[in-house]
Every structure is written in C-alpha cells, then in structure tokens.
Amino acid sequence: MDFSLTPEQKELQSVAREFRSKRDDFCCQRIRREEGVSI
C-alpha cells in the first residue's frame, strides 16, 4: 500500500527490508552457534 511514494523511497524501503532480513539471518546463525545447535 504505497500511496505516493517516489521511486527513491520505494528503493529505500526494499533495501531496508533486505538489510533487515540479512541481519535477522545473521543473528539467528549466531544464536544457534552459541547454543551449539547444528542445523
């Protein structure tokens, strides 16, 4: 639901979303490593 977003704002949103998912993956990997769980 982007009403009046410029292409630049849409690009920023997608980049932020991608960064957030990568950061979440990294955090999950680190937590698993600390718990000694191998997946």
PDB file of N, CA, C, O and CB in Angstrom:
ATOM      1  N   MET A   1       0.827  -1.196   0.000  1.00  0.00           N
ATOM      2  CA  MET A   1       0.000   0.000   0.000  1.00  0.00           C
ATOM      3  C   MET A   1       0.867   1.254   0.000  1.00  0.00           C
ATOM      4  O   MET A   1       0.874   2.007   0.974  1.00  0.00           O
ATOM      5  CB  MET A   1      -0.939   0.001   1.209  1.00  0.00           C
ATOM      6  N   ASP A   2       1.606   1.483  -1.103  1.00  0.00           N
ATOM      7  CA  ASP A   2       2.341   2.745  -1.191  1.00  0.00           C
ATOM      8  C   ASP A   2       1.469   3.716  -1.959  1.00  0.00           C
ATOM      9  O   ASP A   2       1.160   3.482  -3.127  1.00  0.00           O
ATOM     10  CB  ASP A   2       3.745   2.564  -1.882  1.00  0.00           C
ATOM     11  N   PHE A   3       1.070   4.801  -1.321  1.00  0.00           N
ATOM     12  CA  PHE A   3       0.158   5.731  -1.974  1.00  0.00           C
ATOM     13  C   PHE A   3       0.933   6.704  -2.847  1.00  0.00           C
ATOM     14  O   PHE A   3       0.719   6.745  -4.059  1.00  0.00           O
ATOM     15  CB  PHE A   3      -0.676   6.493  -0.935  1.00  0.00           C
ATOM     16  N   SER A   4       1.819   7.479  -2.267  1.00  0.00           N
ATOM     17  CA  SER A   4       2.523   8.500  -3.046  1.00  0.00           C
ATOM     18  C   SER A   4       4.021   8.398  -2.794  1.00  0.00           C
ATOM     19  O   SER A   4       4.692   9.400  -2.545  1.00  0.00           O
ATOM     20  CB  SER A   4       2.010   9.918  -2.692  1.00  0.00           C
ATOM     21  N   LEU A   5       4.532   7.182  -2.863  1.00  0.00           N
ATOM     22  CA  LEU A   5       5.969   7.013  -2.668  1.00  0.00           C
ATOM     23  C   LEU A   5       6.693   7.254  -3.986  1.00  0.00           C
ATOM     24  O   LEU A   5       6.260   6.787  -5.040  1.00  0.00           O
ATOM     25  CB  LEU A   5       6.291   5.599  -2.117  1.00  0.00           C
ATOM     26  N   THR A   6       7.782   7.977  -3.915  1.00  0.00           N
ATOM     27  CA  THR A   6       8.598   8.169  -5.105  1.00  0.00           C
ATOM     28  C   THR A   6       9.424   6.911  -5.335  1.00  0.00           C
ATOM     29  O   THR A   6       9.589   6.110  -4.416  1.00  0.00           O
ATOM     30  CB  THR A   6       9.514   9.420  -4.966  1.00  0.00           C
ATOM     31  N   PRO A   7       9.945   6.722  -6.545  1.00  0.00           N
ATOM     32  CA  PRO A   7      10.804   5.549  -6.796  1.00  0.00           C
ATOM     33  C   PRO A   7      11.963   5.466  -5.817  1.00  0.00           C
ATOM     34  O   PRO A   7      12.367   4.375  -5.414  1.00  0.00           O
ATOM     35  CB  PRO A   7      11.346   5.587  -8.219  1.00  0.00           C
ATOM     36  N   GLU A   8      12.501   6.628  -5.431  1.00  0.00           N
ATOM     37  CA  GLU A   8      13.614   6.609  -4.478  1.00  0.00           C
ATOM     38  C   GLU A   8      13.173   6.049  -3.137  1.00  0.00           C
ATOM     39  O   GLU A   8      13.900   5.276  -2.514  1.00  0.00           O
ATOM     40  CB  GLU A   8      14.190   8.015  -4.295  1.00  0.00           C
ATOM     41  N   GLN A   9      11.986   6.436  -2.690  1.00  0.00           N
ATOM     42  CA  GLN A   9      11.506   5.937  -1.398  1.00  0.00           C
ATOM     43  C   GLN A   9      11.232   4.440  -1.461  1.00  0.00           C
ATOM     44  O   GLN A   9      11.510   3.708  -0.511  1.00  0.00           O
ATOM     45  CB  GLN A   9      10.236   6.688  -0.969  1.00  0.00           C
ATOM     46  N   LYS A  10      10.678   3.984  -2.600  1.00  0.00           N
ATOM     47  CA  LYS A  10      10.426   2.553  -2.745  1.00  0.00           C
ATOM     48  C   LYS A  10      11.741   1.781  -2.712  1.00  0.00           C
ATOM     49  O   LYS A  10      11.837   0.719  -2.097  1.00  0.00           O
ATOM     50  CB  LYS A  10       9.665   2.263  -4.057  1.00  0.00           C
ATOM     51  N   GLU A  11      12.756   2.334  -3.384  1.00  0.00           N
ATOM     52  CA  GLU A  11      14.068   1.689  -3.388  1.00  0.00           C
ATOM     53  C   GLU A  11      14.620   1.611  -1.969  1.00  0.00           C
ATOM     54  O   GLU A  11      15.137   0.571  -1.560  1.00  0.00           O
ATOM     55  CB  GLU A  11      15.047   2.451  -4.304  1.00  0.00           C
ATOM     56  N   LEU A  12      14.513   2.702  -1.220  1.00  0.00           N
ATOM     57  CA  LEU A  12      14.999   2.703   0.160  1.00  0.00           C
ATOM     58  C   LEU A  12      14.266   1.660   0.991  1.00  0.00           C
ATOM     59  O   LEU A  12      14.879   0.966   1.803  1.00  0.00           O
ATOM     60  CB  LEU A  12      14.832   4.092   0.790  1.00  0.00           C
ATOM     61  N   GLN A  13      12.966   1.547   0.792  1.00  0.00           N
ATOM     62  CA  GLN A  13      12.194   0.568   1.560  1.00  0.00           C
ATOM     63  C   GLN A  13      12.676  -0.843   1.269  1.00  0.00           C
ATOM     64  O   GLN A  13      12.876  -1.636   2.189  1.00  0.00           O
ATOM     65  CB  GLN A  13      10.697   0.690   1.243  1.00  0.00           C
ATOM     66  N   SER A  14      12.866  -1.163  -0.024  1.00  0.00           N
ATOM     67  CA  SER A  14      13.272  -2.521  -0.368  1.00  0.00           C
ATOM     68  C   SER A  14      14.672  -2.810   0.166  1.00  0.00           C
ATOM     69  O   SER A  14      14.948  -3.919   0.624  1.00  0.00           O
ATOM     70  CB  SER A  14      13.227  -2.728  -1.892  1.00  0.00           C
ATOM     71  N   VAL A  15      15.550  -1.818   0.107  1.00  0.00           N
ATOM     72  CA  VAL A  15      16.902  -2.009   0.641  1.00  0.00           C
ATOM     73  C   VAL A  15      16.845  -2.238   2.148  1.00  0.00           C
ATOM     74  O   VAL A  15      17.531  -3.114   2.674  1.00  0.00           O
ATOM     75  CB  VAL A  15      17.797  -0.790   0.317  1.00  0.00           C
ATOM     76  N   ALA A  16      16.029  -1.450   2.836  1.00  0.00           N
ATOM     77  CA  ALA A  16      15.915  -1.603   4.283  1.00  0.00           C
ATOM     78  C   ALA A  16      15.348  -2.966   4.631  1.00  0.00           C
ATOM     79  O   ALA A  16      15.799  -3.604   5.582  1.00  0.00           O
ATOM     80  CB  ALA A  16      15.038  -0.498   4.878  1.00  0.00           C
ATOM     81  N   ARG A  17      14.357  -3.419   3.862  1.00  0.00           N
ATOM     82  CA  ARG A  17      13.760  -4.725   4.132  1.00  0.00           C
ATOM     83  C   ARG A  17      14.798  -5.826   3.921  1.00  0.00           C
ATOM     84  O   ARG A  17      14.885  -6.767   4.709  1.00  0.00           O
ATOM     85  CB  ARG A  17      12.526  -4.961   3.227  1.00  0.00           C
ATOM     86  N   GLU A  18      15.588  -5.698   2.842  1.00  0.00           N
ATOM     87  CA  GLU A  18      16.611  -6.701   2.561  1.00  0.00           C
ATOM     88  C   GLU A  18      17.656  -6.715   3.669  1.00  0.00           C
ATOM     89  O   GLU A  18      18.073  -7.783   4.116  1.00  0.00           O
ATOM     90  CB  GLU A  18      17.276  -6.432   1.198  1.00  0.00           C
ATOM     91  N   PHE A  19      18.080  -5.535   4.114  1.00  0.00           N
ATOM     92  CA  PHE A  19      19.077  -5.448   5.175  1.00  0.00           C
ATOM     93  C   PHE A  19      18.550  -6.076   6.456  1.00  0.00           C
ATOM     94  O   PHE A  19      19.276  -6.778   7.160  1.00  0.00           O
ATOM     95  CB  PHE A  19      19.474  -3.990   5.423  1.00  0.00           C
ATOM     96  N   ARG A  20      17.272  -5.816   6.754  1.00  0.00           N
ATOM     97  CA  ARG A  20      16.694  -6.349   7.981  1.00  0.00           C
ATOM     98  C   ARG A  20      16.672  -7.873   7.936  1.00  0.00           C
ATOM     99  O   ARG A  20      16.985  -8.523   8.933  1.00  0.00           O
ATOM    100  CB  ARG A  20      15.273  -5.796   8.195  1.00  0.00           C
ATOM    101  N   SER A  21      16.306  -8.450   6.792  1.00  0.00           N
ATOM    102  CA  SER A  21      16.239  -9.910   6.711  1.00  0.00           C
ATOM    103  C   SER A  21      17.643 -10.503   6.826  1.00  0.00           C
ATOM    104  O   SER A  21      17.822 -11.541   7.463  1.00  0.00           O
ATOM    105  CB  SER A  21      15.568 -10.356   5.385  1.00  0.00           C
ATOM    106  N   LYS A  22      18.638  -9.858   6.220  1.00  0.00           N
ATOM    107  CA  LYS A  22      20.008 -10.369   6.334  1.00  0.00           C
ATOM    108  C   LYS A  22      20.480 -10.300   7.777  1.00  0.00           C
ATOM    109  O   LYS A  22      21.122 -11.229   8.266  1.00  0.00           O
ATOM    110  CB  LYS A  22      20.965  -9.577   5.423  1.00  0.00           C
ATOM    111  N   ARG A  23      20.166  -9.205   8.461  1.00  0.00           N
ATOM    112  CA  ARG A  23      20.585  -9.057   9.853  1.00  0.00           C
ATOM    113  C   ARG A  23      19.916 -10.115  10.723  1.00  0.00           C
ATOM    114  O   ARG A  23      20.551 -10.687  11.608  1.00  0.00           O
ATOM    115  CB  ARG A  23      20.252  -7.645  10.375  1.00  0.00           C
ATOM    116  N   ASP A  24      18.633 -10.375  10.471  1.00  0.00           N
ATOM    117  CA  ASP A  24      17.925 -11.397  11.241  1.00  0.00           C
ATOM    118  C   ASP A  24      18.572 -12.759  11.014  1.00  0.00           C
ATOM    119  O   ASP A  24      18.760 -13.519  11.964  1.00  0.00           O
ATOM    120  CB  ASP A  24      16.428 -11.439  10.853  1.00  0.00           C
ATOM    121  N   ASP A  25      18.916 -13.078   9.759  1.00  0.00           N
ATOM    122  CA  ASP A  25      19.562 -14.356   9.474  1.00  0.00           C
ATOM    123  C   ASP A  25      20.875 -14.456  10.235  1.00  0.00           C
ATOM    124  O   ASP A  25      21.176 -15.498  10.817  1.00  0.00           O
ATOM    125  CB  ASP A  25      19.802 -14.523   7.961  1.00  0.00           C
ATOM    126  N   PHE A  26      21.661 -13.382  10.238  1.00  0.00           N
ATOM    127  CA  PHE A  26      22.946 -13.399  10.921  1.00  0.00           C
ATOM    128  C   PHE A  26      22.757 -13.617  12.416  1.00  0.00           C
ATOM    129  O   PHE A  26      23.493 -14.389  13.031  1.00  0.00           O
ATOM    130  CB  PHE A  26      23.706 -12.094  10.666  1.00  0.00           C
ATOM    131  N   CYS A  27      21.769 -12.940  13.004  1.00  0.00           N
ATOM    132  CA  CYS A  27      21.518 -13.098  14.435  1.00  0.00           C
ATOM    133  C   CYS A  27      21.101 -14.532  14.743  1.00  0.00           C
ATOM    134  O   CYS A  27      21.550 -15.108  15.734  1.00  0.00           O
ATOM    135  CB  CYS A  27      20.435 -12.110  14.910  1.00  0.00           C
ATOM    136  N   CYS A  28      20.263 -15.100  13.920  1.00  0.00           N
ATOM    137  CA  CYS A  28      19.821 -16.480  14.148  1.00  0.00           C
ATOM    138  C   CYS A  28      21.008 -17.425  14.072  1.00  0.00           C
ATOM    139  O   CYS A  28      21.126 -18.332  14.896  1.00  0.00           O
ATOM    140  CB  CYS A  28      18.742 -16.891  13.121  1.00  0.00           C
ATOM    141  N   GLN A  29      21.886 -17.230  13.100  1.00  0.00           N
ATOM    142  CA  GLN A  29      23.050 -18.100  12.968  1.00  0.00           C
ATOM    143  C   GLN A  29      23.937 -17.990  14.205  1.00  0.00           C
ATOM    144  O   GLN A  29      24.439 -18.997  14.705  1.00  0.00           O
ATOM    145  CB  GLN A  29      23.851 -17.747  11.701  1.00  0.00           C
ATOM    146  N   ARG A  30      24.129 -16.770  14.694  1.00  0.00           N
ATOM    147  CA  ARG A  30      24.996 -16.577  15.854  1.00  0.00           C
ATOM    148  C   ARG A  30      24.381 -17.229  17.081  1.00  0.00           C
ATOM    149  O   ARG A  30      25.091 -17.852  17.871  1.00  0.00           O
ATOM    150  CB  ARG A  30      25.242 -15.079  16.110  1.00  0.00           C
ATOM    151  N   ILE A  31      23.074 -17.097  17.252  1.00  0.00           N
ATOM    152  CA  ILE A  31      22.408 -17.703  18.410  1.00  0.00           C
ATOM    153  C   ILE A  31      22.539 -19.219  18.342  1.00  0.00           C
ATOM    154  O   ILE A  31      22.837 -19.865  19.346  1.00  0.00           O
ATOM    155  CB  ILE A  31      20.912 -17.288  18.471  1.00  0.00           C
ATOM    156  N   ARG A  32      22.316 -19.786  17.162  1.00  0.00           N
ATOM    157  CA  ARG A  32      22.430 -21.240  17.026  1.00  0.00           C
ATOM    158  C   ARG A  32      23.844 -21.689  17.363  1.00  0.00           C
ATOM    159  O   ARG A  32      24.038 -22.713  18.019  1.00  0.00           O
ATOM    160  CB  ARG A  32      22.052 -21.689  15.597  1.00  0.00           C
ATOM    161  N   ARG A  33      24.829 -20.921  16.915  1.00  0.00           N
ATOM    162  CA  ARG A  33      26.213 -21.307  17.164  1.00  0.00           C
ATOM    163  C   ARG A  33      26.490 -21.272  18.662  1.00  0.00           C
ATOM    164  O   ARG A  33      27.159 -22.160  19.191  1.00  0.00           O
ATOM    165  CB  ARG A  33      27.190 -20.378  16.406  1.00  0.00           C
ATOM    166  N   GLU A  34      25.981 -20.254  19.346  1.00  0.00           N
ATOM    167  CA  GLU A  34      26.216 -20.149  20.785  1.00  0.00           C
ATOM    168  C   GLU A  34      25.521 -21.283  21.532  1.00  0.00           C
ATOM    169  O   GLU A  34      26.026 -21.754  22.551  1.00  0.00           O
ATOM    170  CB  GLU A  34      25.730 -18.792  21.311  1.00  0.00           C
ATOM    171  N   GLU A  35      24.366 -21.722  21.032  1.00  0.00           N
ATOM    172  CA  GLU A  35      23.659 -22.812  21.698  1.00  0.00           C
ATOM    173  C   GLU A  35      24.261 -24.165  21.333  1.00  0.00           C
ATOM    174  O   GLU A  35      23.939 -25.180  21.951  1.00  0.00           O
ATOM    175  CB  GLU A  35      22.174 -22.784  21.335  1.00  0.00           C
ATOM    176  N   GLY A  36      25.133 -24.177  20.332  1.00  0.00           N
ATOM    177  CA  GLY A  36      25.733 -25.433  19.926  1.00  0.00           C
ATOM    178  C   GLY A  36      24.794 -26.282  19.096  1.00  0.00           C
ATOM    179  O   GLY A  36      24.949 -27.501  19.022  1.00  0.00           O
ATOM    180  N   VAL A  37      23.831 -25.646  18.476  1.00  0.00           N
ATOM    181  CA  VAL A  37      22.879 -26.387  17.650  1.00  0.00           C
ATOM    182  C   VAL A  37      23.357 -26.336  16.213  1.00  0.00           C
ATOM    183  O   VAL A  37      23.602 -25.258  15.672  1.00  0.00           O
ATOM    184  CB  VAL A  37      21.435 -25.807  17.779  1.00  0.00           C
ATOM    185  N   SER A  38      23.490 -27.491  15.596  1.00  0.00           N
ATOM    186  CA  SER A  38      23.888 -27.525  14.192  1.00  0.00           C
ATOM    187  C   SER A  38      22.677 -27.877  13.347  1.00  0.00           C
ATOM    188  O   SER A  38      22.025 -28.899  13.559  1.00  0.00           O
ATOM    189  CB  SER A  38      25.039 -28.541  13.957  1.00  0.00           C
ATOM    190  N   ILE A  39      22.390 -27.012  12.385  1.00  0.00           N
ATOM    191  CA  ILE A  39      21.212 -27.243  11.541  1.00  0.00           C
ATOM    192  C   ILE A  39      21.672 -27.499  10.112  1.00  0.00           C
ATOM    193  O   ILE A  39      20.845 -27.719   9.227  1.00  0.00           O
ATOM    194  CB  ILE A  39      20.227 -26.030  11.597  1.00  0.00           C
TER     195      ILE A  39
END
